[in-house]
Every structure is written in C-alpha cells, then in structure tokens.
Amino acid sequence: MSANAWDRSDHRDRMHDERRLCHHAGEPFVITLESPSFDADELWAAVSSRRVQSIAIVGDAFAKPMLNALEAAQGRYDTSSLVSIVSSGVMWSREVKAGLLRHIPQVMLMDSFGASEALGFGMSAMTKDGEVRTATFQIGPRCKVFDEDERPVEPGSGQPGIIAMGGPIPVGYYKDPEKTAKTFRTIGGQRYSIPGDWCTVEADGALILLGRGSACINTAGEKVYPEEVEEALKTHAVIEDALVVGVPDDKWGQAVTGVVVLARGAAFDEDDVRRHVRATLAGYKTPKRILVTQVPLRASNGKADYKAVTEFARRDLGLV
C-alpha cells in the first residue's frame, strides 16, 4: 500500500473516531457514505448503526432505490431513529413516498421546490396521516405565478404560469448579462427571479409543478412537460426510472419519447406501458415510442441528463 493510501486510511480512522466522540457527547454530526456511487443498502446500514435522524436526498432518483432496498430486506435495518427525509431538485412521487412510510411510519417526508437562483418557491410535507399529490407544494410567501403576458395567474383557473420569487434575490449571473436579463426581470415595478419553472395554481393556492420550460415538448401545437409523463411511466411495475424528451417528427413537430431503465429481471412490453400511461394522461402526452436503455439517465447527483438522453433517443430511432 502506498504512503498516500496509508494517509487516507489513517484520516478515515480519525474521522470515525471524531464522529464517535461527537455521538457520545450528544452533539449533532453529518455522516457521508463512502461508496463512489449511491448504494441504498449502505445508506440503511448507516441509519441503523449511527442512529441517523435525518436524510437529504434528490427525489425518486434516490428514494426509489431506498424503497427497493427496504422491500428486499424486510426487518434487516433499524430505522426507528429516523425523523425526516428531505428532498429537492428532482420529482419525488407520491407512490414512492407512500412506500417509504409503510416501512418508516414515524418519518416526515419534506419536499422542497426551489432553484439555485431562488430558494423557497414551495414546500410540501407528507406523513402516514396526510398524503399529498406528486409535485404539489404550498407556495412560498414571496412567490407569485405569472402567465406569458406577465399577468398574475388566477388560483383555480387551471392556466399554466411561470413562478417568480420576489424580495432579496441575486444580482445576476457572473459575466452573463444576457442570461441575467432573461432570469431576473421586473414586473409591475417589482424585481423577480424567474428560473423557468411552470406550474398551475389550485383554488387553495397550492402549486402543481409542471416542469422547466426549457424541457417542454411542443407536439402538434400542445405543450407537454416531461416530468408529468415521467411520473406516469415510473408508476408501471417494470420501470425503475424514466426520462421523457422530444425528438424531431414530420407529423407532430416533436414526438414525445420515453427512455426507461427497467427493474431488474423485468420483461418489457412497450404497448402495455403506453396503455398504462394513457390511462392517466391525455393521448397527446402519451409517448409515441418508449425506448429501453442501460445508459445512465442522470448525473451522480440525481439530476436528469436530458441532453444525453435526447442524443440516445435520436440515435436509437435513426434520426442522426
């Protein structure tokens, strides 16, 4: 073993000793996992041994493997110390939340909606006693939703709008005045941060997040937000993960196309999956094709890699 390797090992030992001392002293500390890629069993083992109280994740990209690990190892892990799981950045579906609550009934699941350009667009909390719809958030106190003509969206109207954050917000992007002017805009004399997320506003003021406008698919004149279709795909038993992109199409302009990773050992029937999506979504939102891939759909932080998935879909369909 090299000297550097010995140094790293010694450093890890000291870190573990410090964590044990903090634990014995009753002081809070942060535990990071050591595997280079996410391992749900490693996470649950750490929860058991370290008596973890809170976990930070990135939506279904982490939560679904976590649920699968609990399902496969009934009773192996002690999760009684866990108080909360907090997520942001990626859709966290109601079905996966409900599955986690079956195993960890005392936990509160906190879902945060925000962006690097503005934190606090919305928040939702789900417990065993109170279920929430996927992508539904209580709007933040400094937020408003505007239509394409910069008029406030009427709650309960069903009209899509773009969410904006007022109050203290960044000055702009470093050395990028064009992007700054697009994102940080003044409406009615008030300066807002508008990263590009679209939503509808329920009659009670709750937000239903549709997705980022830059990822929106325009098919036969209709707008389709990928996250909504991805959620429908992921509720099918054979689908482990899914992204939805638009590819060029002579008839539709853009064809809604699903790219999926299958659950281990699952058999794939494209027509059956399409029927499953059509049962909950309009026909124009149902993918024209659903492609299976082994290519990672996301970066290591759980964020969707729409660029790579679009390139894969175009290659697979012979469009390049």
matplotlib code that plots the C-alpha trace (Angstrom):
import matplotlib.pyplot as plt

x = [0.0, 1.3, 2.1, -0.8, -3.1, -1.9, -2.5, -6.1, -6.8, -5.4, -7.5, -10.7, -9.9, -9.5, -12.8, -14.6, -13.1, -14.2, -17.7, -17.9, -16.8, -19.4, -22.0, -21.1, -21.1, -24.6, -23.6, -25.0, -22.8, -23.1, -22.5, -21.4, -21.4, -18.1, -19.2, -18.4, -21.9, -25.2, -25.8, -29.1, -28.1, -25.1, -27.4, -29.8, -26.8, -25.6, -29.0, -29.1, -25.6, -25.4, -29.0, -29.5, -32.3, -32.5, -31.5, -31.1, -31.8, -32.6, -36.2, -37.0, -33.5, -32.5, -35.9, -36.9, -33.6, -34.0, -37.6, -36.4, -33.7, -36.2, -38.6, -35.9, -34.6, -37.7, -36.8, -33.0, -32.5, -33.4, -35.0, -36.6, -34.3, -35.3, -37.4, -37.3, -36.2, -35.7, -35.6, -35.1, -34.2, -36.0, -39.6, -40.4, -43.5, -46.5, -46.2, -42.6, -43.3, -46.2, -43.9, -41.3, -43.9, -45.1, -41.6, -40.9, -44.3, -42.9, -40.9, -41.9, -41.2, -40.3, -40.2, -38.7, -39.2, -36.6, -33.6, -30.1, -31.4, -34.1, -34.8, -38.2, -40.7, -42.7, -42.7, -44.8, -44.8, -46.2, -46.7, -48.6, -51.6, -51.6, -50.9, -50.0, -50.2, -46.9, -45.3, -47.8, -46.4, -47.6, -46.4, -43.7, -44.6, -42.6, -43.7, -46.1, -47.2, -47.5, -48.8, -46.9, -48.2, -46.9, -50.3, -51.0, -52.5, -55.9, -55.9, -58.2, -58.2, -56.0, -54.0, -50.2, -47.9, -44.3, -43.2, -41.4, -39.6, -39.5, -37.7, -33.9, -32.6, -29.3, -27.9, -27.4, -25.1, -21.4, -20.4, -23.5, -25.8, -28.0, -28.9, -29.3, -31.8, -33.8, -34.0, -34.1, -36.9, -39.0, -42.8, -45.1, -42.2, -41.0, -37.8, -38.2, -36.1, -37.7, -35.6, -38.2, -40.4, -44.0, -47.0, -50.7, -52.3, -55.0, -58.0, -56.5, -53.2, -51.2, -48.8, -48.8, -45.4, -45.4, -41.6, -38.9, -40.0, -36.7, -37.5, -41.1, -42.0, -44.2, -46.1, -48.8, -49.1, -49.6, -47.2, -46.1, -44.0, -41.7, -42.0, -45.7, -45.2, -42.1, -44.2, -46.8, -44.1, -42.5, -45.7, -45.6, -44.1, -41.4, -40.0, -37.1, -36.5, -37.6, -37.0, -39.1, -37.8, -39.0, -37.5, -38.0, -41.1, -42.6, -46.1, -46.0, -43.1, -41.8, -42.7, -43.0, -40.5, -39.9, -36.5, -36.6, -34.4, -36.2, -36.4, -34.1, -35.4, -38.4, -39.9, -40.8, -44.0, -44.0, -47.7, -48.6, -46.6, -48.1, -51.6, -50.6, -49.6, -52.7, -55.0, -54.0, -52.8, -54.2, -53.4, -51.0, -49.0, -48.6, -45.1, -45.2, -42.2, -40.7, -37.1, -35.1, -31.6, -28.7, -27.2, -27.5, -30.4, -29.0, -25.8, -24.4, -26.3, -29.6, -30.3, -31.8, -29.4, -31.9, -29.1, -27.5, -31.0, -32.1, -29.0, -29.6, -33.2, -32.3, -29.6, -31.8, -34.6, -32.2, -32.7, -29.0]
y = [0.0, 3.4, 6.2, 8.2, 5.2, 4.8, 8.5, 8.2, 5.2, 7.0, 10.1, 7.9, 6.3, 9.7, 10.9, 7.8, 8.4, 12.1, 11.0, 8.5, 11.2, 13.6, 10.9, 10.1, 13.8, 14.2, 16.6, 16.5, 15.5, 14.7, 11.2, 10.8, 7.4, 6.1, 4.3, 6.3, 5.7, 5.6, 2.3, 2.2, -0.7, 1.2, 4.1, 2.0, 0.3, 3.7, 4.7, 1.6, 1.8, 5.6, 6.2, 8.7, 11.2, 13.0, 12.1, 14.6, 13.1, 14.1, 12.8, 9.5, 9.0, 8.2, 7.4, 4.6, 2.5, 3.2, 1.8, -1.2, -2.0, -1.9, -4.1, -6.7, -6.7, -6.8, -6.0, -6.0, -2.3, -0.4, 2.9, 3.8, 6.8, 8.5, 11.6, 13.2, 12.7, 16.0, 16.2, 18.8, 19.1, 16.1, 14.9, 12.7, 10.7, 10.1, 6.3, 6.1, 8.3, 6.1, 3.0, 4.6, 5.4, 1.8, 0.9, 4.0, 5.2, 7.8, 9.7, 13.1, 13.4, 17.0, 18.0, 21.4, 23.3, 25.8, 26.7, 28.0, 31.4, 31.5, 29.3, 28.8, 28.6, 26.0, 23.1, 20.0, 17.5, 14.0, 11.7, 8.5, 10.6, 13.0, 12.2, 14.8, 14.6, 14.4, 17.7, 19.7, 22.4, 25.2, 28.4, 30.5, 33.9, 35.9, 34.0, 34.8, 33.0, 34.9, 33.9, 34.5, 38.1, 38.8, 38.8, 37.0, 33.6, 33.2, 30.4, 27.5, 28.6, 25.7, 28.1, 27.3, 30.1, 30.7, 31.0, 34.1, 34.9, 38.5, 40.0, 39.6, 37.8, 37.5, 40.4, 38.1, 35.6, 36.3, 38.0, 36.9, 39.9, 38.2, 35.3, 37.7, 39.8, 36.7, 35.3, 38.4, 40.5, 43.4, 43.0, 45.7, 47.6, 44.5, 42.6, 38.8, 35.8, 33.6, 30.5, 29.0, 26.6, 26.3, 25.4, 25.7, 27.2, 25.4, 27.2, 26.9, 28.4, 25.2, 24.9, 21.9, 21.9, 21.1, 21.4, 23.5, 25.4, 24.7, 21.0, 21.5, 19.4, 21.1, 18.3, 19.2, 22.7, 21.2, 21.7, 18.6, 18.9, 15.8, 15.4, 14.6, 11.9, 10.5, 10.2, 8.2, 5.9, 5.3, 4.0, 1.0, -2.1, -2.8, 0.7, 1.6, 5.1, 7.2, 10.4, 11.9, 14.0, 15.4, 14.2, 15.6, 14.3, 15.2, 14.9, 16.1, 18.6, 16.9, 13.3, 12.6, 9.8, 7.9, 6.5, 4.0, 1.8, -1.5, -3.0, -6.0, -9.0, -7.2, -8.1, -5.1, -4.7, -1.3, -1.3, -2.3, 0.6, 3.0, 1.9, 2.4, 6.0, 6.6, 5.5, 8.6, 11.1, 12.6, 10.9, 13.7, 13.3, 9.5, 8.7, 7.7, 5.4, 4.1, 3.0, 0.8, 1.8, 0.8, 4.3, 6.3, 8.8, 11.0, 12.6, 11.3, 14.0, 12.6, 15.4, 14.4, 14.4, 15.4, 16.2, 12.7, 11.0, 13.0, 12.1, 8.4, 8.6, 10.2, 7.6, 4.7, 5.9, 6.6, 10.3, 11.2]
z = [0.0, -0.9, 1.6, 0.3, 0.8, 4.3, 4.9, 3.6, 5.8, 8.8, 8.0, 7.8, 11.1, 12.7, 11.2, 12.5, 16.0, 15.9, 14.9, 17.7, 20.2, 18.9, 19.1, 22.7, 23.6, 22.3, 19.6, 16.0, 13.1, 9.4, 8.0, 4.4, 2.6, 1.3, -1.9, -5.1, -6.3, -4.4, -2.5, -0.7, 1.5, 2.6, 3.5, 5.5, 7.3, 8.3, 9.5, 11.7, 13.1, 13.5, 14.7, 11.9, 12.4, 9.0, 5.4, 2.5, -0.9, -4.5, -5.3, -6.8, -8.1, -4.5, -2.9, -5.3, -4.7, -1.0, -1.1, -3.1, -0.6, 2.3, 0.4, -0.3, 3.3, 5.4, 9.0, 8.4, 9.2, 12.3, 11.1, 14.4, 14.9, 11.6, 12.0, 8.5, 4.9, 2.9, -0.9, -3.5, -7.2, -8.7, -8.6, -5.6, -6.4, -4.1, -4.6, -3.5, -0.5, 0.5, 0.2, 2.5, 5.0, 5.1, 6.4, 8.4, 9.7, 12.1, 9.4, 7.9, 4.2, 3.3, -0.4, -1.3, -4.5, -5.4, -7.7, -7.5, -8.5, -5.8, -2.7, -1.2, -4.1, -2.2, 0.3, 1.0, 3.8, 3.8, 6.8, 7.3, 8.3, 5.5, 1.8, -0.8, -4.6, -6.6, -7.4, -5.1, -3.0, -0.7, -2.3, -0.6, 0.9, -1.6, -4.7, -7.5, -10.7, -13.9, -17.4, -20.6, -20.7, -17.1, -15.6, -12.3, -12.7, -11.1, -8.5, -9.6, -13.3, -14.5, -16.5, -16.6, -15.4, -14.6, -10.9, -9.8, -6.5, -5.2, -2.2, -1.7, -4.8, -6.6, -8.6, -11.6, -13.3, -13.3, -16.5, -18.3, -18.8, -21.4, -19.1, -16.2, -18.1, -19.0, -15.5, -13.3, -14.6, -13.3, -13.4, -12.1, -10.6, -8.6, -9.5, -9.6, -10.0, -12.7, -13.4, -15.8, -13.8, -14.9, -12.7, -12.2, -9.0, -7.2, -5.8, -2.3, -3.5, -3.8, -6.7, -9.1, -10.6, -14.4, -15.1, -16.5, -19.6, -21.4, -21.3, -22.6, -25.6, -28.3, -30.1, -32.7, -31.0, -27.5, -24.7, -22.8, -19.6, -19.3, -15.5, -15.7, -18.3, -16.4, -13.2, -15.1, -16.6, -13.3, -11.7, -14.0, -12.2, -14.8, -14.9, -12.5, -13.9, -16.8, -18.7, -21.5, -24.4, -27.6, -30.9, -34.4, -36.2, -39.6, -38.4, -34.8, -34.9, -31.8, -30.8, -27.1, -26.4, -23.2, -22.3, -19.5, -17.3, -16.4, -13.0, -12.5, -14.3, -15.7, -19.1, -21.3, -23.4, -25.0, -25.8, -22.3, -20.8, -23.3, -22.3, -18.6, -19.3, -21.5, -18.6, -16.6, -19.2, -22.4, -25.7, -26.9, -23.7, -24.2, -25.6, -29.3, -28.5, -25.3, -25.5, -23.1, -22.3, -20.0, -20.3, -17.1, -17.2, -14.5, -13.2, -9.9, -8.0, -9.3, -11.8, -15.2, -18.1, -20.8, -23.3, -23.3, -23.2, -26.3, -28.1, -27.3, -28.4, -31.7, -32.4, -31.4, -33.7, -36.6, -36.5, -36.7]

ax = plt.figure().add_subplot(projection="3d")
ax.plot(x, y, z, "-o")
ax.set_aspect("equal")
plt.show()
